[in-house]
Amino acid sequence: MNEKKASEAAEDVVPETALDTEDKEETQESETETEEASADDTVENTVEDTVEDAEEGENEEASEDAKEKKKLFGRKPKKDSKDEKIEELTDRVTRQMAEFDNFRKRTEREKAAMYEIGAKDIIEKILPVVDNFERGLAAVPEEQKEDSFVTGMEMIYKQIMTTLESVGVKPIEAVGTEFNPDLHNAVMHVEDEEAGDNMVVEEFQKGYTYRDSVVRHSMVKVAN
C-alpha cells in the first residue's frame, strides 16, 4: 500500500518538473528571440544613423563647396598692379593705332580729293587751248590741208588729245543724244520736226569729263 502511494506521488512530481522545464525553455527561447530582435533593431538603427550621418556630412561638404564657389565667383580677384599697368598700356596702344589708321585713311582721301581738284583745275585751263586748235584746224581751207604746217598742227592736236585721254579726260557726246542737264548746257532752243523731242542738234562748245566728273559742260542747242 505504501509503495503504491509512493509511486503515485512520484508520478505527480515528475510531470510537474517536466512542465517547469518546458516553461523555462520556452521562456529562455522567448528571451533569446527578444534579445535577437533587439540586437537587429539596434543594428538597423546604427546603420540608419550611420547613413544619415554620412548624408549629413555630404550635405555639409556640398554646402561648403557651394559657399567657396560663391565666394570665388561672387568676388573678383584683386589684380596685380603690373597687370593693371599692362592692360592700361595695351589699351592706349590700341587706341593710338586705331587713331593713326583713321588719320591715314582720312589723309589718303584728302590727298586724292586735292589731286583731283588740282588736275581738274589744270585740265580746265588747258581746254581753251584745245578749243583754239580745233577752231584753227576747222578754218583751214580744203586746198591747204595737205600743207606741212597744217599737218604739223594736226599732229600736235592729236598728241594733246591722246595725253588728256591717258589721264582720264574724255569728251562728252552731244549731237544726236538726248539732252542731259548733268552733261549739257542748253543755250538755244529750236523747233525741228525732223529731230526728236529734247534732242541735241548742235554743239557750240565741246564739254569734257575727268574720271566721270564733269570738268566742263557741253554748250548745245536743243530741239523741240
Secondary structure as UniProt FT lines:
FT   HELIX           2..74
FT   HELIX           81..138
FT   HELIX           142..144
FT   TURN            145..146
FT   HELIX           148..166
FT   TURN            167..168
FT   STRAND          169..171
FT   TURN            175..176
FT   TURN            181..183
FT   STRAND          184..190
FT   TURN            197..198
FT   STRAND          199..205
FT   STRAND          208..210
FT   TURN            211..212
FT   STRAND          213..216
FT   STRAND          218..223
//
